Amino acid sequence: MIALILAGGGGTRLWPVSRRSNPKQIETFVGTQSMLRVTFERLLQGFQPEKIFVATSVEQAVAIQAQLPELPNENIISEPCRRDTASAIGYALLRISQKYPTETFVLINSDAHVKDVEAYHQAITAAGRSAEEKSQTVLIGLTPTYPETGYGYIKLGDVLAMAGEGFNLHAVERFVEKPDPQTAAHYLSEGGYLWNATLIVAPISVFLSLYEKHLPEHARLYAEMTQAIDADNETDLIDSLFERLPAVSIDYGILEKETDLLVMPADFGWQDIGNWRTVRDVLATDDRANVVRGRHVEVDSVGNFIHCPAGKLVATVGVSDFIIVDTGDALLVCPRDRAHEVKRIVEQLKEDENLAEYL
């Protein structure tokens, strides 16, 4: 089985620590290692290094290699330009299939926190076995533990089969967009809904066939890329073809269109470290605790996340449930419940060339 780590994102919701030069996957947010390094070491408990691949951007490839010196250079697959996740995943699978045409893969995001690693590998193994036996795509859906509004959801359909290890395979009734707080609370109380973590398990050939079905322009360009492999001007040819790929996410491009998907509920203490609120929640001992990275004094201040550089003191009076992140050259202050909106700041920075140094 192949593990494909998706590590090409910009991490805009974790600005100002996550920048173009230092994207979130190579930064340390929880513990003492980068999220990418933690993900890699977690996978090493079930995979050999040569069976672990990383899909990233060409700008981040050198930094990725420095983070993962055990990984063969050819296992870092760089997309020439950004064309969203469907393009990145399809291109990586195309490359991997040249060496492992009959393997099954699991798609792993580089920025997740997992509490129960043993249960994590049990779920991947069960999903992989089922995907191989049935020649189908299996999604691992996460049992929600609180009404999260930052994730999409999967509505469970009927149980179709057993996956072994105590797991069941269900039909996918439908995908649900990120809900508002009231709807998320309803999903939690009603049951039958899972967090969609985009944990995809499938035979490589089966999943690539979905591009032919749902993204035919991608499939056509991938076929041309296959012909270009090992050509004298391979890099130029593939770069040119990749630029022509339509930009679309894997969810919109394939998963939400495909009717022959299976979903396997699992629970291994998964959390997406996608914004400052989730960083704080992973580190907090309780909801009222202040999580501090740096020096902080407070009066009547609870539930905050505070990050500041050495040599700086942050003092708060009557400030609660806020995110305060100081990197020396930039300062972010926002309510905890609006942490997912930090990417809007980055969008504004992109529009003003005088602020480009802060990207």
C-alpha positions as CSV (number, residue, x, y, z in Angstrom):
1,M,0.0,0.0,0.0
2,I,1.1,3.5,-0.8
3,A,0.7,6.6,1.4
4,L,0.4,9.9,-0.4
5,I,0.9,13.0,1.8
6,L,-0.7,16.1,0.4
7,A,1.6,19.0,1.4
8,G,1.3,21.8,-1.1
9,G,-1.1,24.2,0.6
10,G,-0.3,27.7,1.6
11,G,-1.8,27.5,5.1
12,T,-3.4,31.0,4.8
13,R,-5.6,30.5,7.9
14,L,-2.4,30.1,10.0
15,W,-0.9,33.5,9.0
16,P,1.3,35.2,10.1
17,V,3.4,32.2,11.1
18,S,2.6,30.3,7.9
19,R,4.1,32.3,5.0
20,R,5.1,31.6,1.4
21,S,8.6,31.0,2.5
22,N,7.6,28.9,5.5
23,P,4.3,27.2,4.8
24,K,2.4,25.6,7.7
25,Q,3.4,22.0,7.0
26,I,7.1,22.7,7.8
27,E,6.3,24.9,10.8
28,T,5.9,23.6,14.4
29,F,2.4,24.3,15.9
30,V,1.9,21.3,18.2
31,G,4.8,19.7,20.1
32,T,8.4,20.1,18.9
33,Q,8.3,18.9,15.3
34,S,6.7,20.2,12.2
35,M,3.3,18.9,11.2
36,L,4.8,17.2,8.1
37,R,7.5,15.5,10.2
38,V,4.9,14.3,12.7
39,T,2.7,12.9,9.8
40,F,5.7,11.2,8.3
41,E,6.8,9.5,11.5
42,R,3.2,8.4,12.2
43,L,3.1,6.8,8.7
44,L,6.4,5.0,9.4
45,Q,4.6,2.9,11.9
46,G,2.7,1.2,9.0
47,F,4.7,2.0,5.8
48,Q,8.2,1.6,4.5
49,P,9.8,4.9,3.5
50,E,9.9,3.9,-0.2
51,K,6.1,3.5,-0.1
52,I,5.5,7.1,1.2
53,F,5.2,9.9,-1.3
54,V,4.7,13.6,-0.9
55,A,2.7,15.8,-3.3
56,T,3.8,19.4,-3.0
57,S,4.6,22.6,-5.0
58,V,7.9,23.1,-6.8
59,E,8.5,26.1,-4.4
60,Q,8.3,23.9,-1.3
61,A,10.1,20.8,-2.6
62,V,13.5,21.7,-1.2
63,A,12.1,22.4,2.3
64,I,10.1,19.2,2.2
65,Q,13.3,17.2,1.4
66,A,15.1,18.9,4.3
67,Q,12.3,17.9,6.6
68,L,12.3,14.2,5.4
69,P,15.9,13.2,4.7
70,E,14.9,9.5,4.8
71,L,12.5,9.9,1.9
72,P,13.9,9.1,-1.6
73,N,14.2,12.2,-3.7
74,E,11.9,10.7,-6.4
75,N,9.2,10.3,-3.8
76,I,8.7,14.0,-3.6
77,I,6.4,14.9,-6.5
78,S,6.3,18.6,-7.3
79,E,3.4,20.2,-9.2
80,P,4.8,22.9,-11.5
81,C,2.1,25.4,-10.6
82,R,-1.0,25.5,-8.4
83,R,-4.1,23.9,-10.0
84,D,-5.9,22.9,-6.8
85,T,-6.1,19.4,-5.3
86,A,-7.6,17.4,-8.1
87,S,-4.7,18.3,-10.3
88,A,-2.1,17.7,-7.7
89,I,-3.5,14.3,-6.6
90,G,-4.0,13.1,-10.1
91,Y,-0.5,14.1,-11.2
92,A,1.1,12.4,-8.1
93,L,-0.9,9.2,-8.8
94,L,0.2,9.3,-12.4
95,R,3.8,9.5,-11.3
96,I,3.4,6.8,-8.7
97,S,1.7,4.4,-11.1
98,Q,4.8,4.3,-13.3
99,K,6.5,2.3,-10.5
100,Y,3.5,0.8,-8.6
101,P,0.7,0.4,-11.2
102,T,-1.3,-2.2,-9.1
103,E,-0.9,-0.7,-5.7
104,T,-3.7,0.8,-3.5
105,F,-3.1,4.3,-2.0
106,V,-4.3,6.3,1.0
107,L,-4.4,10.1,0.7
108,I,-3.1,11.8,3.9
109,N,-3.2,15.5,4.7
110,S,0.0,16.8,6.2
111,D,-1.6,19.0,8.8
112,A,-3.7,16.6,11.0
113,H,-3.3,15.8,14.6
114,V,-4.1,12.1,15.6
115,K,-4.4,11.0,19.2
116,D,-4.8,7.2,18.7
117,V,-2.1,6.1,16.1
118,E,-2.9,2.4,16.5
119,A,-6.6,3.0,15.7
120,Y,-5.5,5.2,12.8
121,H,-3.5,2.4,11.2
122,Q,-6.2,-0.1,11.9
123,A,-8.6,2.0,9.9
124,I,-6.2,2.5,7.0
125,T,-5.6,-1.2,6.8
126,A,-9.3,-2.1,6.9
127,A,-10.1,0.5,4.3
128,G,-7.2,-0.6,2.1
129,R,-8.2,-4.2,2.2
130,S,-11.8,-3.3,1.3
131,A,-10.8,-1.0,-1.5
132,E,-8.6,-3.8,-3.0
133,E,-11.3,-6.5,-2.7
134,K,-14.1,-4.4,-4.1
135,S,-12.0,-2.3,-6.6
136,Q,-13.7,0.7,-5.3
137,T,-12.9,4.0,-3.6
138,V,-13.3,4.0,0.2
139,L,-13.5,7.2,2.2
140,I,-12.6,7.2,5.9
141,G,-15.1,9.4,7.6
142,L,-14.5,10.7,11.1
143,T,-17.0,10.4,13.9
144,P,-17.7,14.0,15.0
145,T,-17.2,14.8,18.6
146,Y,-18.4,18.4,18.6
147,P,-20.4,20.6,16.2
148,E,-17.5,21.7,14.0
149,T,-18.4,24.3,11.3
150,G,-15.0,24.2,9.6
151,Y,-15.3,20.8,8.0
152,G,-17.6,19.3,5.4
153,Y,-19.7,16.4,6.3
154,I,-20.7,13.0,4.8
155,K,-24.3,11.7,5.4
156,L,-24.1,8.0,5.9
157,G,-26.2,5.7,3.8
158,D,-27.0,2.0,4.4
159,V,-24.5,-0.5,5.7
160,L,-23.3,-2.5,2.7
161,A,-20.6,-4.7,4.0
162,M,-18.1,-5.4,6.8
163,A,-14.6,-4.1,6.4
164,G,-13.0,-6.2,9.1
165,E,-11.4,-5.0,12.4
166,G,-14.9,-4.0,13.5
167,F,-15.4,-1.4,10.7
168,N,-18.5,-1.1,8.5
169,L,-18.7,0.1,4.9
170,H,-21.6,2.4,4.1
171,A,-23.1,3.9,1.0
172,V,-22.5,7.7,0.7
173,E,-25.9,9.3,0.9
174,R,-24.6,12.8,0.2
175,F,-21.8,15.3,0.8
176,V,-22.7,18.3,2.9
177,E,-21.0,21.7,2.8
178,K,-19.5,23.3,5.9
179,P,-22.5,24.0,8.1
180,D,-23.5,26.9,10.3
181,P,-23.3,26.3,14.1
182,Q,-27.0,25.3,14.4
183,T,-26.8,22.9,11.6
184,A,-23.6,21.4,12.9
185,A,-25.2,20.9,16.3
186,H,-28.2,19.2,14.6
187,Y,-25.8,16.8,12.7
188,L,-24.2,15.9,16.0
189,S,-27.5,15.2,17.9
190,E,-29.1,13.4,15.0
191,G,-26.2,11.1,14.2
192,G,-25.4,9.5,10.9
193,Y,-23.0,12.3,9.8
194,L,-19.2,12.1,9.6
195,W,-16.5,14.7,9.2
196,N,-15.2,14.6,5.7
197,A,-11.4,14.6,6.2
198,T,-10.7,13.7,2.5
199,L,-9.1,10.5,3.6
200,I,-9.3,8.6,0.3
201,V,-8.3,4.9,-0.1
202,A,-8.5,3.3,-3.5
203,P,-6.5,1.2,-6.0
204,I,-4.5,3.8,-8.0
205,S,-5.9,2.6,-11.3
206,V,-9.5,2.8,-10.1
207,F,-9.1,6.3,-8.8
208,L,-7.4,7.5,-12.0
209,S,-10.3,6.1,-14.0
210,L,-12.6,8.5,-12.1
211,Y,-10.7,11.4,-13.9
212,E,-11.8,9.9,-17.2
213,K,-15.3,9.8,-16.0
214,H,-15.6,13.2,-14.2
215,L,-12.6,15.3,-15.3
216,P,-12.0,14.2,-18.9
217,E,-9.7,17.2,-19.7
218,H,-7.5,16.2,-16.8
219,A,-7.4,12.6,-18.1
220,R,-6.5,13.7,-21.6
221,L,-3.7,15.9,-20.3
222,Y,-2.4,13.2,-18.0
223,A,-2.3,10.8,-21.0
224,E,-0.1,13.3,-22.8
225,M,2.1,13.7,-19.7
226,T,2.6,9.9,-19.6
227,Q,3.9,10.1,-23.1
228,A,6.3,12.9,-22.1
229,I,7.9,10.9,-19.3
230,D,11.5,10.1,-20.1
231,A,11.6,12.4,-23.1
232,D,14.6,14.7,-23.5
233,N,12.5,17.7,-22.8
234,E,10.2,16.0,-20.2
235,T,10.2,18.9,-17.7
236,D,9.2,21.5,-20.3
237,L,6.5,19.3,-21.8
238,I,5.0,18.4,-18.4
239,D,5.1,22.0,-17.2
240,S,3.3,23.1,-20.3
241,L,0.7,20.4,-20.0
242,F,0.2,21.0,-16.2
243,E,-0.5,24.7,-16.7
244,R,-3.5,23.7,-18.9
245,L,-5.2,21.6,-16.2
246,P,-8.4,23.2,-14.9
247,A,-8.2,24.3,-11.3
248,V,-10.7,22.3,-9.3
249,S,-10.7,20.6,-5.9
250,I,-10.9,16.8,-5.5
251,D,-14.2,17.2,-3.6
252,Y,-16.0,19.2,-6.3
253,G,-14.2,17.6,-9.2
254,I,-14.6,13.9,-8.4
255,L,-16.0,12.9,-4.9
256,E,-19.2,14.8,-5.1
257,K,-19.9,13.6,-8.6
258,E,-19.1,9.9,-8.1
259,T,-22.0,7.7,-7.1
260,D,-20.0,4.5,-6.5
261,L,-18.2,5.5,-3.3
262,L,-18.0,3.7,0.1
263,V,-17.5,5.4,3.4
264,M,-16.1,3.8,6.5
265,P,-16.7,5.5,9.9
266,A,-13.7,5.7,12.2
267,D,-12.6,7.4,15.3
268,F,-8.9,7.9,16.1
269,G,-8.9,11.4,17.7
270,W,-8.4,13.3,14.4
271,Q,-8.2,17.1,14.2
272,D,-7.3,19.2,11.3
273,I,-4.7,21.8,12.3
274,G,-6.1,24.2,9.8
275,N,-6.5,27.4,11.8
276,W,-5.4,29.0,15.1
277,R,-8.5,27.9,16.9
278,T,-7.8,24.2,16.3
279,V,-4.1,24.8,17.3
280,R,-5.4,26.2,20.6
281,D,-8.0,23.5,21.1
282,V,-5.4,20.7,20.6
283,L,-3.1,22.3,23.2
284,A,-5.7,23.5,25.7
285,T,-6.4,21.6,28.9
286,D,-9.9,23.0,29.1
287,D,-12.0,25.6,27.4
288,R,-11.1,28.4,29.8
289,A,-7.4,27.8,29.7
290,N,-5.0,30.3,28.1
291,V,-2.6,28.6,25.8
292,V,0.6,30.6,25.7
293,R,3.7,30.3,23.5
294,G,6.0,33.0,24.9
295,R,5.6,35.4,27.8
296,H,2.2,36.5,29.0
297,V,0.6,38.2,32.0
298,E,-3.1,38.7,32.4
299,V,-5.9,40.1,34.4
300,D,-9.4,38.5,34.0
301,S,-8.4,36.9,30.6
302,V,-9.4,33.3,29.7
303,G,-9.6,31.0,26.7
304,N,-7.0,32.8,24.7
305,F,-4.2,31.6,22.4
306,I,-1.1,33.8,22.6
307,H,2.0,33.4,20.5
308,C,4.8,35.9,20.6
309,P,8.6,35.9,19.9
310,A,11.4,35.8,22.4
311,G,12.0,39.1,24.1
312,K,8.4,40.3,23.9
313,L,5.7,40.3,26.6
314,V,2.0,40.2,25.9
315,A,-0.3,41.6,28.6
316,T,-4.1,41.2,28.5
317,V,-6.8,42.8,30.7
318,G,-10.4,41.5,30.3
319,V,-9.6,39.8,27.0
320,S,-11.2,36.4,26.5
321,D,-11.5,33.8,23.7
322,F,-9.1,35.7,21.4
323,I,-6.2,34.7,19.1
324,I,-3.1,36.9,19.5
325,V,-0.2,35.9,17.2
326,D,2.9,38.2,17.0
327,T,5.8,37.2,14.7
328,G,7.8,40.4,15.1
329,D,6.9,41.8,11.7
330,A,3.2,41.1,11.9
331,L,0.5,41.0,14.6
332,L,-2.8,39.1,14.3
333,V,-5.7,39.7,16.8
334,C,-9.0,38.0,16.2
335,P,-11.8,36.3,18.1
336,R,-11.4,32.6,18.5
337,D,-14.7,31.9,16.7
338,R,-13.5,33.8,13.6
339,A,-10.1,32.2,13.3
340,H,-11.2,30.5,10.0
341,E,-11.5,34.0,8.5
342,V,-7.8,34.8,8.8
343,K,-7.4,33.8,5.1
344,R,-9.3,36.9,4.2
345,I,-6.4,38.9,5.5
346,V,-4.0,37.1,3.2
347,E,-6.3,37.7,0.3
348,Q,-6.1,41.5,1.0
349,L,-2.3,41.3,1.2
350,K,-2.2,39.6,-2.2
351,E,-4.1,42.6,-3.6
352,D,-1.6,45.2,-2.4
353,E,1.9,44.9,-3.8
354,N,3.1,47.2,-1.0
355,L,2.2,44.5,1.5
356,A,3.7,41.5,-0.4
357,E,6.6,41.1,2.0
358,Y,4.1,39.9,4.6
359,L,2.8,37.0,2.5
